């Protein structure tokens, strides 16, 4: 048995192998003899089937298995001898030849990239810093109040913030158009469920009054037959209800889960939740910077086999996500190729992170995993049940372990690179661009 390794590209390799026919024949005979001791066949007692019949019946399968085993052994021996890290599965093909005493094969495969981690000590990374103040707590409580708005009948003209109920008829070129007619239709003026120009026309109208007006749809309106077109609406106002915000009192606190209605305790819980969310977002932003820094500092080739596998997994995840939303995925041709760029990034990042973890001993410790699970569970009503849920399944705990390892890598990057604190505004961190 002979092997020969050939380099085809940065990560692609080929191993040429040859196995002697005599060795294959001996292996086939050995397999058939072993099989003959247990094979069952009509008309013969177990183990008493003539070897010639066993050979005729099972010979092709035994030969295929013997050749496969010989090639697999030759490939495995070469991989171990050269200390190759094979990525994916080899493509094994028989090579044509005239030799009667040997069979030749080739195995084409990819290997994991070998690289030295780049020095990131001179790289810059910014760590957002934010302390939650009473102002943020007050604003959050105000948002919670608005989410619990109730409406009361108002004996006046409609104004911004009111909930109104109207009948309306829309006509285009004098004819009603699809979706342009409704009765007893409720909406909040300024709530965004209707076009802003439509809401403006409703303001100032009193119950029982009717009004006609022209309205031009935006050019990017979803209904193409109406986009950019001017139509005529006639509305009749049937009800005006003014918004009423709840008082910040014991009942409001109870509605937020504070059993005894203590407003001070409610504020403390709101602040704790804000601090938890701020910490999570800061960690996410720092992690994104750290991962980008590692990728940019360590440009590596990645095996196509790993990218294909990752793309297929991302496509399957997308199918499952759509299915969970009630969509018919059988009618949605989701192609793995759509996720190729994302897959390349994920594979590269996985390889670089593995090297960082290995070189710097950043594996997750049991106490770190438990701390992460406890922190996550603290936002639930029964934290102990969530902790139990995590530790009841190894797969769930493995997900927590992966997060801890990533956090360890981020901490290493912050200590190794030149990290500087950067104060950040609350709205900027939270992505509240409209405030």
C-alpha positions in Angstrom: 0.0 0.0 0.0 1.5 3.3 -1.1 0.4 6.9 -0.6 1.5 10.2 -2.0 0.4 13.7 -0.9 0.0 16.6 -3.4 -0.8 20.3 -2.6 -3.5 21.6 -4.9 -4.1 25.0 -3.3 -3.9 27.0 -0.1 -6.0 24.5 1.8 -6.8 21.8 -0.8 -4.8 18.6 -0.8 -4.8 15.3 -2.7 -3.5 12.0 -1.5 -2.9 9.3 -4.2 -3.2 5.8 -2.8 -2.6 2.3 -4.2 -3.6 -1.0 -2.6 -2.5 -4.4 -3.8 -5.2 -6.7 -5.3 -3.7 -9.6 -3.3 -4.3 -7.8 0.0 -7.9 -7.0 -1.1 -8.5 -10.7 -2.0 -7.2 -11.9 1.4 -9.4 -9.4 3.2 -12.4 -10.5 1.1 -11.8 -14.1 1.9 -11.4 -13.3 5.6 -14.7 -11.4 5.6 -16.6 -14.2 3.7 -15.2 -16.9 6.1 -16.4 -14.9 9.1 -19.7 -14.4 7.5 -20.1 -18.0 6.6 -20.1 -19.0 10.3 -23.3 -17.1 11.0 -25.1 -16.5 7.6 -28.6 -17.9 7.3 -30.0 -19.3 4.0 -33.0 -21.4 3.2 -32.3 -25.1 3.0 -29.2 -24.9 5.2 -28.6 -24.8 8.9 -26.9 -21.6 10.3 -23.2 -21.8 9.7 -23.5 -24.7 7.2 -24.0 -22.8 4.0 -21.3 -23.9 1.5 -18.5 -21.3 1.2 -19.0 -21.1 -2.6 -22.6 -20.1 -2.2 -21.7 -17.5 0.4 -19.1 -16.1 -1.9 -21.5 -15.9 -4.8 -24.2 -14.2 -2.7 -22.1 -11.9 -0.6 -18.9 -11.6 -2.5 -19.6 -8.2 -4.2 -20.6 -6.6 -0.9 -17.5 -8.1 0.9 -15.3 -6.8 -1.9 -16.7 -3.3 -1.8 -16.3 -3.2 2.0 -12.7 -4.5 1.8 -11.7 -1.9 -0.8 -13.4 0.8 1.3 -11.7 -0.3 4.5 -8.3 -0.4 2.7 -8.7 3.0 1.2 -9.9 4.5 4.5 -7.0 3.0 6.4 -4.5 4.3 3.8 -6.1 7.8 4.0 -6.2 7.7 7.8 -2.6 6.6 8.1 -1.4 9.4 5.8 -3.4 12.0 7.7 -2.0 10.9 11.0 1.5 10.6 9.6 1.4 14.2 8.3 -0.6 15.5 11.2 -3.2 16.9 8.8 -6.4 18.5 10.2 -9.0 17.5 7.6 -12.0 19.8 7.2 -15.1 18.1 5.9 -15.1 14.8 4.1 -12.6 13.7 1.4 -13.8 13.0 -2.2 -12.4 9.6 -3.1 -12.2 8.5 -6.7 -10.8 5.4 -8.4 -8.0 6.2 -10.8 -8.0 4.4 -14.2 -5.0 2.2 -14.9 -3.8 -1.0 -16.6 -2.1 -2.5 -13.7 -3.6 -5.9 -12.6 -1.9 -6.2 -9.3 -2.8 -2.8 -7.8 -5.8 -0.6 -7.5 -5.2 3.2 -7.4 -7.3 5.9 -5.8 -7.1 9.6 -5.1 -8.6 11.5 -2.1 -9.2 15.2 -2.5 -9.9 17.2 0.6 -9.3 20.4 2.5 -7.4 21.1 5.7 -7.8 23.7 8.4 -5.7 26.8 7.9 -2.5 27.1 10.0 -1.8 30.6 11.2 -0.2 32.6 14.0 -2.4 35.0 15.9 -1.6 38.6 15.1 -0.4 41.0 17.8 -3.3 43.3 18.7 -1.5 45.2 21.4 -1.4 48.4 19.3 -5.0 48.2 18.2 -7.7 50.6 19.4 -11.1 49.6 20.9 -13.7 51.9 22.5 -15.7 50.8 25.5 -19.0 52.7 25.9 -19.7 54.0 29.4 -23.1 55.0 30.8 -24.6 55.4 34.3 -28.3 55.2 34.5 -29.7 58.3 36.1 -33.1 59.2 37.6 -33.9 61.0 34.3 -33.8 57.7 32.4 -35.9 56.1 35.1 -38.5 58.9 34.8 -38.6 58.6 31.0 -39.0 54.9 31.1 -41.8 55.1 33.6 -43.5 57.7 31.4 -43.2 55.2 28.4 -44.8 52.5 30.6 -47.6 54.9 31.5 -48.3 55.6 27.8 -48.4 51.9 27.1 -51.2 51.7 29.7 -53.2 54.6 28.3 -56.9 54.3 28.6 -59.4 56.5 26.7 -62.5 58.4 27.8 -65.3 59.9 25.7 -64.6 63.6 25.0 -67.2 66.3 24.1 -64.9 68.3 21.8 -63.2 68.3 18.5 -60.6 65.7 17.7 -57.0 66.5 18.7 -53.6 64.8 18.5 -53.4 61.9 20.8 -57.2 61.2 20.7 -58.6 57.9 19.7 -61.3 58.5 17.1 -63.8 56.3 15.4 -64.8 57.3 11.8 -66.5 56.1 8.6 -64.7 56.9 5.5 -64.9 56.5 1.7 -62.0 57.0 -0.6 -62.5 57.6 -4.3 -60.0 57.7 -7.2 -61.2 59.3 -10.4 -64.7 59.4 -8.8 -64.8 55.6 -8.1 -64.2 53.9 -4.8 -60.9 52.0 -4.7 -60.1 48.8 -2.9 -59.3 49.2 0.8 -60.5 52.8 0.7 -63.8 52.3 2.6 -64.5 51.5 6.2 -67.1 51.9 8.9 -66.6 52.4 12.7 -62.8 52.5 12.1 -60.8 53.4 15.2 -57.3 54.8 15.3 -55.2 57.1 17.5 -54.3 60.4 15.9 -50.5 60.5 15.8 -50.3 56.7 16.4 -48.9 56.1 12.9 -51.5 53.6 11.8 -52.8 56.1 9.1 -51.0 58.4 6.8 -49.9 61.6 8.6 -51.8 63.8 6.1 -55.0 61.8 6.7 -54.6 62.2 10.5 -54.1 65.9 10.1 -57.4 66.3 8.3 -59.3 64.5 11.1 -58.0 67.0 13.7 -60.5 69.7 14.5 -63.5 67.6 13.4 -66.3 67.1 16.0 -68.6 64.1 16.5 -71.4 64.0 13.8 -69.5 66.2 11.4 -68.4 65.1 7.9 -65.5 66.4 5.9 -64.1 65.9 2.4 -60.5 66.4 1.4 -57.9 65.5 -1.2 -55.0 63.3 -0.2 -51.8 62.4 -2.2 -50.3 59.0 -1.5 -46.5 58.8 -1.1 -44.6 57.7 -4.2 -43.3 54.6 -2.3 -46.8 53.6 -1.0 -47.1 49.8 -0.9 -50.2 49.7 -3.2 -48.6 50.5 -6.5 -51.9 51.6 -8.1 -52.2 54.4 -5.5 -48.5 55.4 -5.1 -48.1 59.1 -6.0 -51.8 59.4 -6.9 -54.2 62.0 -5.5 -57.6 60.7 -4.2 -60.6 62.1 -2.5 -61.8 61.1 1.0 -65.0 61.8 2.8 -65.0 61.1 6.5 -67.7 61.2 9.2 -66.5 61.4 12.8 -68.5 59.2 15.1 -66.5 59.2 18.4 -63.8 61.1 20.1 -62.0 59.7 23.1 -59.3 61.5 25.0 -56.2 59.7 26.4 -55.9 59.2 30.1 -52.6 58.2 31.6 -52.6 56.2 34.8 -51.4 57.9 38.0 -48.0 56.7 39.4 -49.5 55.1 42.4 -49.8 51.7 44.1 -52.1 50.4 41.4 -49.6 51.4 38.7 -46.8 49.7 40.6 -48.9 46.5 41.0 -49.5 46.5 37.2 -45.7 46.4 36.8 -45.4 43.3 39.0 -44.7 45.0 42.4 -47.0 42.9 44.6 -47.2 45.4 47.5 -47.6 48.4 45.3 -44.5 50.2 46.7 -43.7 53.0 44.2 -40.2 53.3 45.5 -39.6 49.6 45.0 -41.1 50.0 41.5 -38.6 52.7 40.6 -35.7 50.5 41.9 -36.9 47.6 39.8 -37.2 49.8 36.7 -33.7 51.2 37.3 -32.3 47.6 37.8 -33.9 46.5 34.5 -32.5 49.6 32.7 -29.0 48.9 34.1 -29.3 45.3 33.0 -30.3 46.4 29.5 -27.5 49.0 29.4 -25.0 46.4 30.5 -26.2 44.0 27.8 -26.0 46.6 25.0 -22.6 47.8 26.1 -21.4 44.2 26.1 -22.8 43.6 22.7 -21.1 46.7 21.2 -17.8 45.8 22.8 -18.1 42.3 21.6 -18.8 43.4 18.0 -15.7 45.6 18.1 -13.6 42.8 19.6 -14.7 40.3 17.0 -14.2 42.7 14.1 -10.7 43.5 15.4 -9.8 39.8 15.6 -11.1 39.2 12.0 -9.4 42.2 10.6 -6.1 41.4 12.3 -6.1 37.7 11.2 -7.1 37.4 7.5 -7.2 33.7 6.8 -8.4 31.3 4.1 -11.3 29.1 5.2 -12.2 25.6 3.9 -15.1 25.6 1.4 -16.5 22.5 3.0 -17.0 24.3 6.3 -18.6 27.3 4.6 -21.0 25.0 2.7 -21.9 23.3 5.9 -22.5 26.6 7.8 -24.5 28.0 4.8 -26.7 24.9 4.9 -27.2 25.3 8.6 -28.1 29.0 8.3 -30.6 28.1 5.6 -32.2 25.5 7.8 -32.4 27.9 10.7 -34.2 30.4 8.4 -36.7 27.7 7.4 -37.4 26.8 11.0 -37.8 30.4 11.9 -40.3 31.0 9.1 -42.1 27.8 10.0 -42.4 28.9 13.6 -44.1 32.1 12.3 -46.8 30.0 10.5 -45.3 30.3 7.0 -45.4 27.5 4.4 -41.7 26.9 3.9 -42.4 24.3 1.3 -43.3 27.2 -1.0 -40.2 29.2 0.0 -37.1 28.2 -1.9 -34.5 29.2 0.7 -31.0 28.6 -0.9 -27.8 28.1 1.3 -26.0 30.3 -1.2 -27.9 33.3 0.1 -26.0 32.9 3.4 -22.5 32.4 2.0 -21.1 35.8 3.1 -22.5 35.3 6.6 -21.2 31.7 6.7 -17.7 32.8 5.7 -17.6 35.3 8.5 -18.9 32.8 11.1 -16.3 30.1 10.0 -13.4 32.6 10.0 -14.5 33.9 13.4 -14.9 30.4 14.8 -11.4 29.4 13.7 -9.8 32.6 15.1 -11.7 32.3 18.4 -10.6 28.7 18.8 -7.0 29.6 18.4 -7.3 32.5 20.9 -9.0 30.3 23.4 -6.4 27.5 23.0 -3.4 29.8 23.1 -4.6 31.8 26.1 -6.4 29.2 28.1 -9.8 31.0 28.0 -12.0 28.0 28.4 -15.2 28.5 30.4 -15.0 27.6 34.1 -18.1 26.0 35.8 -18.5 29.0 38.1 -18.5 31.4 35.1 -21.2 29.4 33.4 -23.3 29.4 36.6 -22.9 33.1 37.0 -24.1 33.7 33.5 -27.1 31.5 34.0 -27.9 33.2 37.3 -27.7 36.6 35.7 -29.9 35.7 32.8 -32.4 33.9 35.1 -32.7 36.9 37.5 -35.0 38.7 35.0 -37.7 36.0 35.2 -40.4 35.6 37.8 -39.0 32.2 39.1 -35.2 32.3 38.5 -34.7 28.9 40.2 -36.9 27.2 37.5 -34.9 28.8 34.7 -31.6 27.7 36.3 -33.0 24.2 36.6 -34.2 24.3 32.9 -30.6 25.2 31.8 -29.0 22.5 33.8 -31.5 19.8 32.8 -30.2 19.7 29.2 -26.5 19.5 28.2 -27.2 21.3 24.9 -28.6 24.3 26.7 -25.7 24.4 29.0 -23.3 24.2 26.0 -24.9 27.3 24.6 -24.3 29.1 27.9 -20.7 27.8 27.8 -20.2 29.2 24.3 -21.4 32.6 25.5 -19.0 32.6 28.4 -16.1 31.6 26.2 -16.9 34.6 23.9 -17.0 36.8 26.9 -13.6 35.5 28.0 -12.2 36.3 24.6 -13.7 39.8 24.7 -12.1 40.4 28.1 -8.7 39.2 26.7 -9.0 41.6 23.8 -9.8 44.5 26.1 -6.8 43.7 28.2 -4.5 43.1 25.3 -5.5 46.0 22.9 -5.6 49.6 23.8 -9.1 50.0 25.2 -10.4 53.4 26.1 -13.7 54.4 27.8 -16.1 56.6 25.8 -19.1 58.2 27.5 -22.3 57.5 25.5 -25.7 59.1 25.7 -28.6 56.9 26.8 -30.6 57.4 23.6 -27.6 56.7 21.4 -26.9 53.4 23.2 -30.6 52.4 23.0 -30.9 53.4 19.4 -33.7 56.0 20.2 -33.0 58.2 17.2 -36.3 59.9 17.3 -35.9 61.5 20.7 
